[in-house]
Amino acid sequence: MSHLPDHQRRKLPQFDIDKYESLYKHFHSNPELSGQEAATAARVAQYLRRSSSSAYIIREKIGGHGIAAILSNGPGPTVLLRADMDGLPVLEQTSLPYGITQPVMHACGHDIHIVSLLAAADHLFSARDSWSGTLVLVFQPAEESGKGTVALGHGVVFSAGDSFKITFFGRGGHGSAPQDSIDPVVMAASVVLRLQTIVSREIHPKDEVAVVTVGSIKGGETENVIPAHATMLVNIRTLDEKTRDKVLASMERIVKAEAHASGALKEPTIEQISGFPITRNDTECTERLMKTFKNSFAEDFDPNYRGNMASEDFSILATAVGKPSVYWVIGGVDPDVWDDHVKNGTYIPGNHSPFFAPVPKPTLIVGPQALCAAALEFLDGSDHHDS
């Protein structure tokens, strides 16, 4: 593997911010929920066909509304770059002139991701004489069903995330005769408290990390009737497979034991709603990109990103075919605004907030620059093996 000396490094491409900002505002103003990204996917495919990147072979309707664009450019490795496309069921409150009043919002930056990948597609096509290999661009649907800078870290980047719907079955009755009922609401309430002891009493405080959240409890329709069943929604996040298995087993044990202790006539059901694997960066690829990003972004690159307890399905793309992958993050806050918030200790709206509003500049410059720098690190003609 060869690494070009600094004076021979490719300079970061410059992008027409006006062109891509207009495209970004279009996607921000027209978000679509997971599995409903038909118009978004159509606009992406249209752009790829009309732009200078028309040489891409485009495959549509993958896994619903997914798109893959393939550019074969001689022998060499295969590099896949990915952007997610779906919005969230959030009512936007940013007051942006291009905001939306419907209860659907790009509150996780997927509009930025889409445009960043389209911009990278343009540049990598125009620069095809400088690299060799195969480039695959994936525009992914339904990802939500995990300061203008780039951050990268080793090892685990995002936690595993498992969500469950738990249903408790009791015996309904009138509130005046509780002795004739088996109350599933009390069952659920007891489980809420007991689940909190998994982290505080079963997880090693030094070597293991886990978060258990009960985000919803529903049971009954009125105040004087004991319902026949109650449901709760639980989310569990962990950073390694052993802890994940341990916490999931503890949750199941507690749920079933509480139902049994309450005299439930039917065992509760535990339905997994979603499951996100741990996102773990490949060591060798991460080391290469550490050098590339440091060389490309200098002081605007943070090599000490520690990851967080958010969850992502990105790693499935690589683990499904036994290939390495790397996930990095970019900032989306104006540097001066960031500094003011840090100085004053005030809150900066983050992902999934109705106030989430990344600034187009420099985000729409740094985003595609990072994608291009990463792709060209591996498509530099020196690594003629599969990646």
N, C-alpha and C positions, 0 to 999 in steps of 0.2 A: 504494500500500500504506500503510495507516494503522497506527500503533502507539499504543495507548492510553497516556496519561501514567500515571506510577506510582500516583497516587492513585485512578485509575479501573481499575486492573488487577484482574482477577478474583483473588480469594483462592484459595489452594490448597484443594481439597476435603479434608474430614476423613473418614477411613474407620473403620469398626467393626473394629478389629484382631482382636477375638475371633472374629467371623464369618469373616473371611478367613484367620486363622491355622488354624482348624479345617479349612477347605477345603485349605489348603496342606499340612497334615499328611496329609490323605487322599491327595493326589497324590504326596507324598514317599514314603508307605508303599506305593504301588502303581505303581511305575515300569514302563514297557514299552520294549522295545528298538525301534530304528528299523524302521519298517514294520510294527510289531506293536501300534500304539497304539489298538487297538479300544476297550478299556474306558475309556481316558483320553478319547478323542474322544466316546464316548457320555456320559460324565459332564459334559463341557463343554457338549454340546448340551442335555442335561437341565437344567443350571443356567440356560442362556440362555433356555430355554422357560419355566422356572418362576419366574424372578426378575422384577423390575420391567422388565427389558430384553426382555420377551416380544415387543415390537414389531419386533425384528430378524427379517429374512428369513434363514433359516438354510439353507445348502447344505452337505451332508455328502458324505463319501467322495470328496474332491477329491485326486487324486494318491495314493490309498490311503485313509488315515484323516484327511485334511485337512478342515478346517471353515472356511467363510466366513460371517460374519454381517453383514448389510447393513442399515443404517438410513438411509432416505431422508428428509431433513428440509428440503425446499425447495430453491431454487436456490443455487448456490455451488460451491465446489471439492469434490473428492473426496479424502479423507484415508484412508490405509490404515495400520492399526497391526497389528503382527505379534508372535506369541509362538510359540516352538517347543515341542514336546510330548514328544520322545523321551528315554529314559534311555540309560545307558551300560552296557556289560558289565563293571562294576566291583563288587567285593564290598565293601559298606559297612563301615567301621570307626569310625564316629563315636560309637558308644555312645548315640545319641539314643534316648529312649524310643519314638519313633515311627519309628525306623530299620527297615531290612529286612535279613534274613539271607540272602536269595537273591542270586546274583551279578549283579544288575541294580540300578542306582542312579541317582538323579537327582544326578549329580556335576558337573553343569554349570549348575545353577540353572534348568532349564527348568520345574520345579515352581513356582518363584517367578514366572517369566515368565507361566505360564498364569493364575495367580491374579491377578497384577497387571493382566492384560488383562481378566479377568472383572470385577474391581473397577472398572476404567475404563469398561467397558461399562455397568455400573450407573449410574455418575455421569453419563456423557455422555447416557444416556437421560433421566435425571431433570432434566438441565440443558438439554434440547433447545430450550427457549424462548429460550435465550441465544445460539444459534448457527444457522447455515444452511448446508446442503450435504449431502453424502453421506459417511457413515462406513462403512468396511469394516474388519472385524476378521478377521484370518486366524490360525488355529491350525494351525501347520505340522507335519506329520509328518516323520520321517527327516532332521532337520537334521544329525545327527552323521555319516551315511553319506557355521565360524571355525569401607565405613564408612558406610552409610546416606546416601550423597551421590550426586550426579549429575556425570558427567564427559563433556565433549564436546570434539572437536577438529576442525580443518579438514583437508581433503584425505583422504589414505589413513588409514583407521581400522584395517583388518585386511589382512593380506597375502593374495596368491593362495596357494593350497595345492594341490599336485598330488601324488598318490600313485600308485606304480607297483608292479606285480609283475613281476620280471624272472626269466626261466628260462634257465639255461645248460645246454646239452646236451653231454655228453661220451661216453665209452665206458666202461661199467662193467667191473669186474674185481676180482680178488683183490688184497689188499694186498701179497702176496708177489711179485706180478708187475706192478709199476706201469708197466713199459715197454710192456705190452700195453694200457694204458688211456689214456684222456684224462680227466683229473680235473676235473670241474666245480666241486668245492669250492675247489680252488686258483684256478680262474678267478674265482669269486665273491670269494674273499679278496683277490685282486689288485685287483679292481674297487672294493672297499670303500676301500682306501687311495687309489686313483687318483681316486675321486670327490671326496675331500677337497681335492684340488688345484684343483677348479673355483673354489671360493670364495677359496682362498689365492693362486692364481696366475692366474686368468682374470677375476675380478671386480674392478672398480676399487674400491680401499679407501675412497675418499671419496664417490664419486657413485652407487655401486650397493650394494644390500643383498640378500643371499641366504643361505639356510640349507639345507644338504643333509644329510639324516639317513638312515642305513641302520638301520632298526629291527629287522630280522629276517633271519637267514640259516638256511636249512634244506637239508640234503643227507645222504642215507644214513640207515641204521638201526642200523648196528653199526660197531665200530672197525676191523675188518679187511677191509672190503669197500668198494671205490671205487664210488660210485653212478654211475648213468647220467645223472643230472641234479641240479641244485641250484637253489634259488630264493632270491631276496632281495626284501625290501620296502623301497622307497625313498620318502622324503617330501621334497619341495622347496618352499620358501617364498620368495616374492619380492614386492617392493613396486611394481614397474612392469612393463608389458608387454614392453618391450625386454629387460630383464634376464631376465624369465621365459623368453622365446624363446631367449635366449642360453644359459641354464643347461640348459634341456631339450635343446637341440641338443648341448651338450657331454656330457650324460649319455649320450645315444644314441651319440655318437661313441666314447666311452670303452668302453661296454659291447660294442659290435660289434668294436672294434679289439682288445680283450683276448681275446675269443673267437677271433678270427682268429689272433692271435699264439700262442694255446694250441693251435692245430690242430684246433679244433672242427669236426666234420663237418656241423654244422647251425647256422645263425645263431640267436642267442638271441632270445627273444620279449620284447617290452616291452609289457605290458598296463596301461593306465591304469585304476586302481581308482576313483579319485575326482578331481574337479577343482573347486576353489572359486575363483571370480573375486576380484579385488581389490575390497575394500569401500571406496569413495571417497565421502565426503560432498559433497553439492551445496553450492557456495559460498554462494549467496543464501539457501537454506533454513537453512544452518548459522548464518549471521549473525543471522537472525531468532530462531532458537532460543537462540543465545548470550544475546541480550537478555532473552528470556523466562525462561530458567533462572536467569540472574543475578538478575533481578527477583524470581523466585519462591523461590529457594533461598538467596540471599545468599551467606554464607561457606561454605555447604555445597555450593556449585557450583564445580567445577574447570574453568576454560575452557582449560586448557593440556594436555589429554589428548593424548599423542603417538602413540597407537595402539600396536600390537604385532604380533608375527609369528604370531598366531593367525589362523585362517581361518573364513570365514562364507559361507553361500550367500544371505544376506539381499538383497544387491544385485541378484540375478537378478530379484526381484519388480519392481523399477523399470526396470532396463535392458531387460527383455523388452518393455516397452511404451513405452520412451523417456521415462520420467518421472524427476524428481529424487527422491533419498532421503537420509535422515539416520539414522545409527546412533549411539546414545550408550550409555554403560555406567553402572550403579549399583553402589555398594559394598554388601557384604553382611556386614561385620564390625562387631561392637559397637565404638563409638569408643574406649572405654577399653581394650579388648583390643588394638585396633590400635595405640594409643599405647604400650602395654606391649611389644608385639612389636618396634615400631620402636626403642624405647629400648634393649631388650636384644639387638637384632639377631637375633631368632629367626624361624623360618620360620612363615608363615601358610599353611595348606593352601589351594591354589587349585583352579581348575577341573580336573576329571578325577582329582582325588585321592580316595582312599577315605575321607579325613578331612574332605572339603569339607562345611562345615555353615554356611550363611548364617543369621544370626539373623533370625527373623521380624520383630522390631521393632528398628530402624525400616525394614527392607528392604521389608516389605509395605505400608508407608505411602508411602515415597519412590517405589517402582516405579510404582504407579498414578497418583500425583500427577504424575510426569514425563510419563506418557502423556497424561493429561488436559490438562496445560499445553501440551504440544506440539500436540495436536489442536485445541484452542481457539485457538491462535495463528493457525491457518490457516482455521478454521471460524468466524471472528468476524464474518462477514457482509460484509466489505469486499473480499474477493478472489473475485469471481464469474468465475473461470476455472478450467480443469482444473489439478489439482496432481498 
